[in-house]
Amino acid sequence: MIPMPLATTLRLLAKARGMTQEMTRYYAERAAEYERVYLQPAWQGDLPVLRERVLETFPGRRVLEVA
């Protein structure tokens, strides 16, 4: 499965969760910045482990909201 860009995910969540336009705009403007964090080498070893744990813990789910 190809991951959905964070900005797209945020727009979909906004519709589903009733986020304000201001909140949606705020996070959409920062989406690329947040995604760059996980491209850093320091995160690369953790991402496959996290991905597997999420899939095992939430089978059949497509969204994990972390606050």
Rosetta constraint file for C-alpha pairs under 8 A:
AtomPair CA 4 CA 8 HARMONIC 6.61 0.50
AtomPair CA 4 CA 9 HARMONIC 6.41 0.50
AtomPair CA 5 CA 9 HARMONIC 6.37 0.50
AtomPair CA 6 CA 10 HARMONIC 6.06 0.50
AtomPair CA 6 CA 28 HARMONIC 7.50 0.50
AtomPair CA 6 CA 31 HARMONIC 5.67 0.50
AtomPair CA 6 CA 32 HARMONIC 7.69 0.50
AtomPair CA 6 CA 35 HARMONIC 7.38 0.50
AtomPair CA 7 CA 11 HARMONIC 6.34 0.50
AtomPair CA 7 CA 27 HARMONIC 7.37 0.50
AtomPair CA 7 CA 28 HARMONIC 4.77 0.50
AtomPair CA 7 CA 29 HARMONIC 7.89 0.50
AtomPair CA 7 CA 31 HARMONIC 5.59 0.50
AtomPair CA 7 CA 32 HARMONIC 7.98 0.50
AtomPair CA 8 CA 12 HARMONIC 6.36 0.50
AtomPair CA 9 CA 13 HARMONIC 6.13 0.50
AtomPair CA 10 CA 14 HARMONIC 5.95 0.50
AtomPair CA 10 CA 24 HARMONIC 6.57 0.50
AtomPair CA 10 CA 27 HARMONIC 7.26 0.50
AtomPair CA 10 CA 28 HARMONIC 6.76 0.50
AtomPair CA 11 CA 15 HARMONIC 6.52 0.50
AtomPair CA 11 CA 24 HARMONIC 6.52 0.50
AtomPair CA 11 CA 28 HARMONIC 7.81 0.50
AtomPair CA 12 CA 16 HARMONIC 6.39 0.50
AtomPair CA 13 CA 17 HARMONIC 5.70 0.50
AtomPair CA 13 CA 18 HARMONIC 7.89 0.50
AtomPair CA 13 CA 19 HARMONIC 7.62 0.50
AtomPair CA 14 CA 18 HARMONIC 5.39 0.50
AtomPair CA 14 CA 19 HARMONIC 4.54 0.50
AtomPair CA 14 CA 20 HARMONIC 7.23 0.50
AtomPair CA 14 CA 24 HARMONIC 6.39 0.50
AtomPair CA 15 CA 19 HARMONIC 6.93 0.50
AtomPair CA 19 CA 23 HARMONIC 6.24 0.50
AtomPair CA 19 CA 24 HARMONIC 6.47 0.50
AtomPair CA 20 CA 24 HARMONIC 6.28 0.50
AtomPair CA 21 CA 25 HARMONIC 6.00 0.50
AtomPair CA 22 CA 26 HARMONIC 6.11 0.50
AtomPair CA 23 CA 27 HARMONIC 6.34 0.50
AtomPair CA 24 CA 28 HARMONIC 5.96 0.50
AtomPair CA 25 CA 29 HARMONIC 5.98 0.50
AtomPair CA 26 CA 30 HARMONIC 6.59 0.50
AtomPair CA 27 CA 31 HARMONIC 5.87 0.50
AtomPair CA 30 CA 34 HARMONIC 6.31 0.50
AtomPair CA 31 CA 35 HARMONIC 6.14 0.50
AtomPair CA 32 CA 36 HARMONIC 6.12 0.50
AtomPair CA 33 CA 37 HARMONIC 6.81 0.50
AtomPair CA 34 CA 38 HARMONIC 7.43 0.50
AtomPair CA 35 CA 39 HARMONIC 6.93 0.50
AtomPair CA 36 CA 40 HARMONIC 6.91 0.50
AtomPair CA 37 CA 43 HARMONIC 7.88 0.50
AtomPair CA 38 CA 43 HARMONIC 5.66 0.50
AtomPair CA 38 CA 44 HARMONIC 7.17 0.50
AtomPair CA 39 CA 43 HARMONIC 6.95 0.50
AtomPair CA 39 CA 44 HARMONIC 7.01 0.50
AtomPair CA 40 CA 44 HARMONIC 6.85 0.50
AtomPair CA 41 CA 45 HARMONIC 7.78 0.50
AtomPair CA 43 CA 47 HARMONIC 6.28 0.50
AtomPair CA 44 CA 48 HARMONIC 7.54 0.50
AtomPair CA 45 CA 49 HARMONIC 7.43 0.50
AtomPair CA 46 CA 50 HARMONIC 6.10 0.50
AtomPair CA 47 CA 51 HARMONIC 5.93 0.50
AtomPair CA 48 CA 52 HARMONIC 6.15 0.50
AtomPair CA 49 CA 53 HARMONIC 6.23 0.50
AtomPair CA 50 CA 54 HARMONIC 6.11 0.50
AtomPair CA 51 CA 55 HARMONIC 6.24 0.50
AtomPair CA 52 CA 56 HARMONIC 6.15 0.50
AtomPair CA 53 CA 57 HARMONIC 5.92 0.50
AtomPair CA 54 CA 58 HARMONIC 5.80 0.50
AtomPair CA 54 CA 59 HARMONIC 7.90 0.50
AtomPair CA 55 CA 59 HARMONIC 5.37 0.50
AtomPair CA 55 CA 60 HARMONIC 7.79 0.50
AtomPair CA 55 CA 61 HARMONIC 7.90 0.50
